[in-house]
Amino acid sequence: MHIGIPREIKAKEGRVALTPHACHELVAAGHTVHLETGAGLMSGFSDTDYRQAGVEIEAHAEALYRVAELVVKVKEPVAGDLAHLRKHHLLFCFLHLAPNPQLTRQLCDVGLTAIAFETVEENGKLPLLAPMSEIAGRIAIQAGAHYLHASLGGKGLLLGGIPGTARGKVVVLGGGTSGLRAAETAAALGAQVIVFDRYSEPLHRACQLSPLITGRMAYTAAIADAVAHADLLIGAVLVPGERAPKLVSEAMVKSMQPGSVIVDIAIDQGGCVETMRATNYVEPTYVLHGVIHMGVTNLPGAVPRTSSEALTAAILPYVQKLANGSWQQHAPLYNGINVGNGKIVHPALLS
Ligand SMILES: NC(=O)c1ccc[n+]([C@@H]2O[C@H](COP(=O)([O-])OP(=O)(O)OC[C@H]3O[C@@H](n4cnc5c(N)ncnc54)[C@H](O)[C@@H]3O)[C@@H](O)[C@H]2O)c1
């Protein structure tokens, strides 16, 4: 199988889908791996590192996509990628199609088959999304704490406070992978944290992480009350494959104090805050109703050295199955197909 790894061209995205060590495993198994020149640089891997692993370096995207059968990348294709995709390609990457009907149509028009990392489900878990969610949860708090600085327009609050001052208040919507990591990180800084979820099990897990964390059922009135007092609000809900439910209305955002901060991790699935729109690392934030909004859709892209290694470890076993041609019998991959031969096939996109 000819496996192609393009350079990510989304703004300031530094991740690469597979590290040289992982490529070496694929080459040793008899596959030919192609890399677009420079694709690993921001993750700390040079073309020479890849060459030493037996990878063929392609001078530009056109050459890469021409030789590739299986295209493995990180983020969903943007215009510059779409121009190179062809019907015979098997595409494996994050797609987040539910809030993006335009990209869904474009992939169908190409006529290819595309499997989304975030819809590969194994034993009720999302093993390809989880490592990026772990990272995004931590980054959401690091970035939120940063934007609370008065020098950046924030309300001028040290999230953890010090003895003799009030602790910052953090509200986390969703107690899954990213939400729990966000809650844990905020509590480690000394903030007071409330985690909301619609199930009690994540709330139990949240409360076990720190005495500074309270778990609460996601009733609308309870969320409204907590949001009004929050210094930092984190959106971290997910219904796999579907558009994120809107848990925070514009009126709730208006009730927050000026200089408060919202980081909506769930923006890649459309966001769970009514006033949130997608942003990127070129211009990560905007202010609405006096509240700083951050809707970066590729939060882990800021720490590519960590993220590429974590992503590679998660996806390699699945890439091996795809490359061996045995994947159609592998339910998690088969059920992860979003577009099959140019047709929408995933149930969450059909409903
Ligand atoms: N912006 C980024 O860079 C980035 C990076 C990684 C992950 N994500 C996204 O973050 C989101 C969360 O991912 P995750 O891996 O933490 O998901 P997860 O499945 O581990 O957790 C989601 C949680 O949301 C809860 N939930 C769902 N609907 C709810 C509702 N109506 N009310 C209350 N709780 C509800 C679920 O019960 C679950 O506990 C996803 O959209 C994911 O794609 C974004």
The ligand as a Gaussian input file, in Angstrom:
#p B3LYP/6-31G(d) Opt

LIG

0 1
 N      -11.037000      22.169000      19.829000
 C      -10.147000      21.186000      19.790000
 O       -9.006000      21.379000      19.409000
 C      -10.519000      19.817000      20.257000
 C       -9.551000      18.857000      20.573000
 C       -9.974000      17.621000      21.072000
 C      -11.321000      17.347000      21.231000
 N      -12.219000      18.298000      20.867000
 C      -13.656000      18.128000      21.019000
 O      -14.052000      18.245000      22.385000
 C      -15.351000      17.686000      22.510000
 C      -15.380000      16.763000      23.726000
 O      -14.587000      15.623000      23.460000
 P      -14.323000      14.494000      24.574000
 O      -13.346000      13.555000      23.976000
 O      -14.051000      15.141000      25.870000
 O      -15.748000      13.802000      24.608000
 P      -16.240000      12.678000      25.657000
 O      -17.190000      11.816000      24.882000
 O      -15.123000      12.024000      26.348000
 O      -17.055000      13.531000      26.731000
 C      -18.197000      14.249000      26.397000
 C      -19.065000      14.370000      27.618000
 O      -20.159000      15.254000      27.278000
 C      -21.290000      14.755000      27.984000
 N      -22.503000      15.287000      27.371000
 C      -23.020000      15.032000      26.147000
 N      -24.166000      15.705000      25.967000
 C      -24.381000      16.416000      27.106000
 C      -25.392000      17.301000      27.532000
 N      -26.431000      17.597000      26.747000
 N      -25.283000      17.848000      28.761000
 C      -24.239000      17.537000      29.563000
 N      -23.246000      16.709000      29.212000
 C      -23.317000      16.148000      28.000000
 C      -21.166000      13.244000      27.872000
 O      -21.969000      12.566000      28.825000
 C      -19.679000      13.043000      28.097000
 O      -19.359000      12.802000      29.441000
 C      -15.617000      16.992000      21.161000
 O      -16.390000      17.826000      20.340000
 C      -14.244000      16.814000      20.589000
 O      -14.239000      16.657000      19.180000
 C      -11.842000      19.507000      20.386000

